[in-house]
């Protein structure tokens, strides 16, 4: 077992570029990782929900992990998703990727109605049998919500590195932050909560928006860390206004903004707009709304908005 590197700052949830036939866009994924490594990011959160992990086969996820490890070459800490319904697939994926230059695995409990007792067994089992550290992963949209007291019990395991949580409760966030120490880290989530999480003691924050617009998130982080909280809050409010200007239908259809984020990546000439399985791409009117909002708020260079 190895100790997890300490992570600070913006940790993009790595979007998974795809081709029209649903296969992994190798060139696009390579460009995306290199693009993010050119920014001041704190790490990479690979094969999370923003990476459409639910819709990717075992083989496609394995391909993504190999490409990211090869391109990153250990330059920033990398946490790779190993969540599957079958425990055998979880352990099989960990075995297949254990030799790659990645730092740890995050595992979301895909069974949202399992008791916390069984989830405790699951995480202990995975941590006992993994050669790399394991992260707990709690999402209010996608899985069983793991409360602070659950994390407090699991943090005692020497091979559990921390928890990624997307809690929107400030009191609960404070409880999570109190759990962090040299051996257990906390990563928060959701782009609209970036400033609030850093202001309340989080040291690392994830969002899939970090894949296509890392600059504004890094700016909010830097301003907060520099004690310029009023400026950081204003930038967060501008970002939230940007979200509010977008059409609501794609987010409702896809459960989150993956189509918008991939469209922004296509404007930045990084990858195609293609989304996976159940999700849909943006319609022309929706694309024009994204473009006009990007021009208004200028979160990416104007020359990239064709």
N, C-alpha and C positions, 0 to 999 in steps of 0.2 A: 504494500500500500504506500502511495506517495501523498505528500501534503499538497493541498490545493494552493495555487498561487493566489495572492490577494488581488481582488479586482476593485477598481475604482473608476467612476465616470460613466459614460454612455456605452452600453453594450448592445449593439444592434441585434435584433432578432433577424437572423439572416433570411431574407426572402429567397425562395428557390426558383431561379429562372427555368422556364420550360420552353420547349419547341411546340409547334402546332400539333404534332402527333402525341404529345404528352410525355415525351422523353426529356431527360435532363439536358438543358442547354449548357453544355460544358464550357463553351467559350464565354457565354454570358455570365455563368457562375464565377469563372476565373476573373473576368473583368470586375464583377461586383466585389469580390473579396479584395482585389488589388485597390479598387476605388476606396473601400472602407479603411484599408490599411494606410492609405495616404492621409487619412483624417486622424484626429487625436481621440481614438476610441479606446475603451477600457478592456475590450474583449469581444468575442463573437459568441452569440447564443444560436446554435445551429439546430435545424429540424425542430423548431418550436411550432406553435399553432400558426404564427405568421409565416412560417416556412412551409405551410400546408402539409405538415407531417401526417395528419390523419388520412390524407388522400394519396400518399405515396407508398408504393410497395416496399417490402423489405429490401429488394435489390436496388431500387432507386435511392432509398435512404443510404444504403451502403455506398453507392456511387457518390452521393453528395459528401459523405463523411471523408471519403478518400480524396476527393478533389480539394476540399477545404483544407485538409491536413497538408496536402502537397503544396498548395499555394501559400498558406500561412507560414509554414515551416517554423512554428513555435514563436512567431513574432508577438502575438498577443494571446492571452489565455483563451482557450476554446472549450466551450461546454456543448456537447453533442447530445441530441435527443435519442433516448433508447426506450421510449414508451411504446408498448404494444399491448394488445389485449391479452395475448398468451404469454405467460411467464417464460415459456421456452423460447419465444421469439426475443424477449428482452435479453435473456442470458445469451442467446445465440448471436444477437447483434453485438453485444459487449465482447464476446469471444472473437468475432470476426474483425472487430476494430481495435482490439486491445494493443496491437502493435503499431497503430498509427500515432503520429505526433499530435495528440489531442490531450487535454488536461483532465477532463472529467465528463460525466454523463448527467443529464437531467432526465428524470422519469416522471411523467404525469400519470396519475392513476386514471386509466380510461374508464373504469367502472365507477360511475358516479353514485351508486347506491350501496357500495361496500361500506361496512362499518369501519370506524377509525381503528378498531382492534385489528381487523384484517389488513388494513393499509399499513399499520405499524409492522405487522408480520412481513408484508411484502417488501417494504423498504429495508428492514433488517436483513431479509434473505438476500436481496440484491447487493446490499453493501457488504455482507459477509462473503459474497462470491465474486466481487468485482476487483480487478487489479488496479482500477482507478477510482478516485472519489466519486460519490453520488450526490446529486442535488435533489432535494424535495422540490416539487413543482405544484403550486396551487393556483387555480384560475377560477374566478367567479363565473366565467362563461362556459368553460369546457370540462370541468372535472369536479370531483369532491373538493370542497373548501377545507384546507388544512388550517386549523386555528393555532394561535401562538403556543398554547399548552401542548399541542401535538408536536410542534417543532422543538419545544423545550425538552421533551422526552427523547426525541430522535437525535438531537445534537450531541448526546452522550456517546453515540457510536463513533469510533475513531475514523471510519471511512465515509461518514456523511459530512459533506463540506459546507452545506448551507441550504437555504430555501429561496426560491423565487416565488414571490407572492404579489398578486394584483389587488390586494385589499384596498377598498375605498374608504375605510373607516380610520380616521385619525387616531382614536384611542387604540385600535388594534395595531395600526402601524407602529405606534410608540412601543407596544409590547414586543413586536418583532424586533425593532431596533435595539431594544434592551438585551436581546439574546446574542447579539454579535460579539465575537471575541476573536482571539488569534486563530482559533480552530473552527469557527462557525461564522459564515458570512450571510448577509441578507442582500438580495437583489429585488428591487421593486419594479413595477411595471405600469404601463399605459401612458401614452404620450401626453394626454391632457393633464396628467398628475405629476409631470416631471419636476416642476419647481416645488410643489408641495412635499414630495417625497424627499428631495434633497434638503429642503428647509427643515424637515422633521428628523434628520439624522441618517437617512439612507446614504450609502457611499457609492452604490452602483444602481443603474436603472436601465431596464430593457424596454424596447418597443420596436415593432417592425418598421415604423416610420423612420427609425434610425438607419435603415438600409437605403432609403431613397432620399431623405433629407436630414442627414446627420448633423449638418452645420448648425441649424437652429437649436437642436437639442444640446449640442456641445456648448453653444453660447450660453444657454440657460444654466448649464452646469458650472461653467467657468465664472459667470457672474455671481452665482450663489456662493461658490467657494471663495471668491474674492471679497465677499461681504457686501456686494452691490445688490442687495435683495430687492430693492424697489425696481431696478432695471431688469432683473431676472423675472420678476413678477409681470412687468409690462410685456416682456418677450413671450412669456407663457400665455398671457391674455391675447396677444396677437396670434399665436399659434392656435389657440382655442377658437378664435374668430375665424381663422382659415378653415378649421374643421366645420364650423357652423355654416360656412358659405357653400359647402359641397352639397350635391344632390343626395337625398336620403335613401333613395331606392336601392343603389348598389350595396350599401352597407346592410340594409334589411335583407336583401336577397342572399348575400354572402356571409352574413353574421359579423363581418368586420370589413375593413377598407383595403383588402388585398388587391382588388381591381384598380383602385385609384393609385396605390403605391407602385404597382407594376407599370401602370401607364406613365407615372412620373419617371420611373427608371428608363422607360423607352424614350421619353423626351431627352433624357440625359445620355442616350446612346449606349446604355449599359446592357440591356437585354430586351426581349420582346414583351408584349403585353399578356402573353398566354397564361391562363390560370388553369387550375386542375379540376378534374371531375365535376363536382356539383356546382362549382362557382361559375360566374359569368363575367365577361369582360364589360367595359364601359360602352355605352352607346355614344353616338356622335355628340349629342347635346350634353351628355355628362362629361365628355372629354373637354368640350369648350368651357364648361363651368370650372373644371380643374385648371385649365390654362389661364382663364381670366383671374382666378384666385391667386395663382402663382405669380402673375404679373402684378397684381395689387399688393401682395405681401412680400414679394421678392425674397423668398426663402431659398431659391436656387438662382444661378446667374441667368439674366434675361436672355442672353444669346442662346441658351439651351432650350428655350420655349419656342419651338418652331411653329 
